Every structure is written in C-alpha cells, then in structure tokens.
Amino acid sequence: MRFPPLRLLGIAAGTVALLAGAKTYPIDPTSVAGTYDTQVTVVSASAGCSLPVEKNPTVVETSNNNTVVTLRHAGTTYGGALRPDLSFTTQTRTVVVNGVSYAMVVSGQFTKAALDAKVTLDYGTAPACHVVVRWVGPKQG
C-alpha cells in the first residue's frame, strides 16, 4: 500500500515542533525589551532585617543575539544571560546605599506581557541580612 507524501503547507516551524512533541520557545526574544510597571514586595527577610521598598519602573534591553539581558531599576543596572525560554539570572551586583553595601542578584521570567523576578539582597555583618523581594509588573505600551 502506498501513502501520499505528507505536506505541511502553511504551518509555522514552531507549530511543527509542537506537533512533534518538542519544547518550543518564542521566536522573538527582543519582544521582552521595554519598560515594565514594576511593583516591589518583600517576600522574606532574615530576623532583625528590614528593607524599605518602593515602586520603580524596570527598563529592559536585550543584546548579543538576544542572549544577554540588561535591566535598569531605581538607578542600578543589572546584566545577565537571557535563556531561550525567556528566563534569566543576572550577575551579582554590589550597590552601596548610605554606606551599606548590598550584594544583589535578580532572577526571573518574562512572558509576552509581564516580568516576574526575584531579587536577592545580602548586606551587613554580625549577623548579615538576607532579604528576598519580588518584582512583578506588566509591560507598558
């Protein structure tokens, strides 16, 4: 018995991979670039540690064929790897505010319309403070 050839006319490559059961990623990671209306909340803090939080926008850019992400938030710039699934982790950044050094790392995930990230801050000594805050917000425009 002879079968006619299979034709996949008009189906995008990502759809073909999806039909085949493969994991697919968004085609255009540059779509994460833009400004996000970021809300900041404290998720956890070690005993005796507190950190004031405020709402600031987060400006996002991508570079190096969409493998690098840069986030600018409250006057500080963070950079790191942008993975094909639009998750990211920045390099540790030390920020000094009012004489206190904060070691900060941002990790999170972009969707087509939002940013959801966890920011880990370590500062002080005897004992050191460990605070985790969450940045969540929709993309503007």
BELWO-V237626 format. One record per pair of residues at least 6 apart in sequence whose C-alpha atoms are under 6 Angstrom apart, sorted by the first residue. I is the first residue (numbers start at 1). J is the second residue. Records with the same first field share a line. If there is no record, write none. Layout:
# BELWO-V237626
I=J + J
This chain:
# BELWO-V237626
25=85
33=60 + 61
34=59 + 60
35=58 + 59 + 139 + 140
36=57 + 58 + 137 + 138 + 139 + 140
37=57 + 137 + 138
38=56 + 57 + 135 + 136 + 137
39=55 + 135 + 136 + 137
40=55 + 134 + 135
41=133 + 134
42=133
43=132 + 133
44=131 + 132
45=130 + 131
46=129 + 130
49=129
56=74
58=72 + 73
59=71 + 72
60=70 + 71
61=69 + 70
62=68 + 69
67=81 + 82
68=80 + 81 + 82
69=79 + 80 + 82
70=78 + 79
71=77 + 78
79=90
80=89 + 90 + 91
81=88
82=88
86=109 + 110
87=108 + 109
88=107 + 108
89=106 + 107
90=105 + 106
92=104 + 105
93=103 + 104
94=102 + 103
95=101 + 102
101=123
102=122 + 123
103=121 + 122
104=120 + 121
105=119 + 120
106=118 + 119
107=117 + 118
108=116 + 117 + 118
109=116
113=138 + 139
114=137 + 138 + 139
115=136 + 137
116=135 + 136
117=134 + 135
118=133 + 134
119=132 + 133
120=131 + 132
121=130 + 131
122=129 + 130
123=129
